[in-house]
């Protein structure tokens, strides 16, 4: 068993009370918030007391201020007389009452019309107020005339609504046989009134007709003099009126059809081609293809022709047969404008009813001529058979409308071989439409292969003798369309072609040390590259390798014949086309043009650049057998020369039978070279080293080229080039590095910063320090205000919760009291009931 608790004696209680009293009276435990001096108008926050006392003081302070305001909220304990003018001695009692009444009406009216936005607006119809029109003051009988709408005469009103007494009093009675005055009866008065009203109506009608006649006469007179006044007083229309009239006659926008997606367009195009191909196959088999687009619609006898539309097409006319006396029968013809001729003897006739009528009218004549009729269908059948054969032959000669995508290059070659250039383009276009990528899953890969096959086919066309350049020109459109559909596949195919040709050139250079110029097919590939891909990009996966290939060919391929000169000039033209947008400097281009002009210089006896003033770089030589390829054999041949472009076929074979033709070709090559120089001089005008680049060319043109023996056209071109170069040769400074102050080396001397207030960020100036102090004070006060607001909110929440809990507790207490009283009453009632039962 546990020990019993010890009982606290009186000494322990006294000792504990004494200790607590000593703590309360201990001055060292008292907290004192000192303040240096008092400031008027500022609340003091310095309190004196033990720890925890400040919190209880704050709660007591809130109870005295905030809690009282909360309890007296929305409560008033006094009445204030707010009647208007009650304490204004200057206003009269009548004026006070009038002002109070108006204010009361205004207050009620404002509440009533709070959501009525259009009360002040008056609705009108044709200038009349709807409120006035709704009163129906101008009700007019439909039988009355327009001049007196809604007006009733006094006699009519009296007769109908006055009982006839008024008329009886105002009208004079008739005299009888005895001379006495007799009053008229009601029937007589009504008849007289009817006659009078009819007479008035007839007079008004006559007056209206007369006014109408006068109006028409006035209109006619005005029209007769209106023409004279129009010439004198016709006002001139200003620009605004003219513009308004033009807008009135302007055609309104018509609803357009829905924009179709590329997939829908491709699907419709394939269906159209399939339908045309089916029609062509039926014509090949000899079946009749009826054109149902221009057949005349059936019209019944009851048709009123309400939907008549005037068409531009002519209606078919019918020519009837006329029989002569000899029993001959003319042919009946049916002509349709713009349509095909109907086949005779086919057994189908849209006008068989007319034939039956003619047969019934013919009678005996048809029986006598029966043998002659039997011969006519035989002739028609023969003609139809011939037409059917001709139609089948024409269908066979047509191009098919649907094609399968070629799976190999041999398939493409077999598909296009034997057709002219236009038909080849049509075949390729129909192949792309029938195999659009959106129509099937594998069509995309088929068309990507088609680009490579078509590129190979173009190369074969260029390698033929003579090359089919016109066909190649038309094929470029198809290549461009495929390139737009599949740019990645097109770039890979072109890259493969360029890489293969470049590798072949490198292999030849490694073995022989020199390589021949590219063939015509490769030149055409380079041209197609410039047409299909952008040449102005800084770096492009197709055009950049193509430009490098051109530069390599201009540098590594020696010029041994006029064909090489032609190939080199074609490469120069391509290089100019590649750099025309980006204005990228191509030194191989300038060196090759300088070398071509060097081939036309006659005096090359003295070697060295000191004599010539310029230097020749490979693939050209300063002297040698092939350094005079463009020197004229006869200076007189320039008189018969006319400027012509160099043919592309000259890059493969060049046939020159006489020396005159050779000299003319040399002059054309020089002219082409000078045209390229003129273009380059204007293209590279903005370069800083322009004078350094074109100085050798200027020396060659002005000192060594035999320009006097050339035609006048070349002399003019020579002068233009020199003028362009001399106009752009301005003194420009060389490119040097920008002068900058040398950056000193990093020093290891520490940077000393004077810190006056450690641990605090202070500004350097007085204004910055004051701003920092105010910001700090603002933040401090803001945080304190937020803290006090939160405390006040928590205090009010506790008080509200206490009120709710108190009301709930009071309600529970009252409910318990009620239940208790009810239980007591129930017990008393049961006891009373038991007593009664026991008595009985």
Beta strands, then each sheet from edge to edge (+ up, - down):
strand 1: 31-32
strand 2: 48-49
strand 3: 124-125
strand 4: 128-129
strand 5: 174-175
strand 6: 181-182
strand 7: 317-318
strand 8: 334-335
sheet 1: 1+ 2-
sheet 2: 3+ 4-
sheet 3: 5+ 6-
sheet 4: 7+ 8-
end
